[in-house]
Amino acid sequence: MANRPRQIQLVCGLGNPGEEYANTRHNAGFKVVDELAERWGVSYWKSQAGAETATVERDGLRLILAKPQSFMNTSGGPLSKLCALHEVEPEQVLVIHDELDIPAGDVRVKFSGGHAGHNGLRSIIDKLGSRDFSRVRVGIGRPPGSMDPADFVLQQLKGEALEDFGVTVQTAADIVESCVADGVPVA
């Protein structure tokens, strides 16, 4: 029996550091966290436990925004260190990530579950020792034709594709705000 989600205290966006990855599908989590930071007036980021972090007050609650800087496939290390440092349980964590198995533009919320082949989630589950964290899954769809999924998620977005991705990021940020304010829905 899985635990239940609790009041979110740490919002972690997954992505890869560096300008060469900035406008890729794989950086959906970073993009959403950046959007939230802009909305919430974050002016100061600090390096902490292998992640860029910012602390904000939302409705009287302290909330940590985080972007692990270790690259996607090892995101669990910095996230688990942040949880230990700030005494945050997995059930209080919300992870934002790209999802190949969800159509581009769709955003879904989920509590607990497996990694579905996503190496960032695999690393987090391994390092937290738990699957019981919340996820905002940003749909990017499957690559066209026989394109390698790794190439697809790391492809630089331009023009209309970048604009559409930006709209999806806005939607995901709205959903994160709802999860923080009202709790994570459980099916």
C-alpha angles and dihedrals in degrees: 000000000000121000118248126254114262132199106310113248102163127042111193122189117199123220145110123279120237137065093264089067099038098104100036129115090242089065094062090116094052090047093052092048090049090051091050091048090053093048092047096046099247108176101165130056123181134193110246132162092344095311140091106245139184128184120216137176114233119180091337094311128112112236129185121213114202139185112184111222097202097089125264100281093057099038092121094072097061093038094052090048091051091050091052093045094050097034093241120158121219090250088062094054126095115194120197116204145155117262125202093193094061119076115257110271096024119113122196135183124218138170119215126341139120132303098256089214093305106139094204091056091043089056092047094049090049096048097040091044087223142086090201103105130106123255135199103202115205109205116228099163128222123305117262120259114334096334113145110252090226090058091045096054092046096045114121110245119225139174117348093000090057091046092050090048089052090055090051090050090053091051091049091050090052089052093049089052089052092049091050093047101037105020132253114296116237120209 
